């Protein structure tokens, strides 16, 4: 019985659309985060003096601190974007797959 249901899900056009859209979107977000993170690491490796420069005279806060915080904030933002889309479009496609298979 379960094998039949699994096969009907795999044969569903909505399921193939869901998998393709979700993989494409996750890949794009992963590449964005990878570029940001690798860029930050490359800055640490090749421009430590620039990152260690204070933001302005008389402060101990360097350029690296807000940039590092920015990397963390961007990761939270990209996670929120994924969750927003997953709870919207991806959930809608999941319900369509389930409705199609149960019919």
Secondary structure, 3 states (H helix, E strand, C coil): CHHHHHHHHHHCHHHHHHHHHHHHHHHHHHHHHHHHHHHHHHHHHHCHHHHCCECCCCCCCEHHHHHHHHHHHHHHHHHHHHHHHHHHHHHHHHHHHHHHHHC
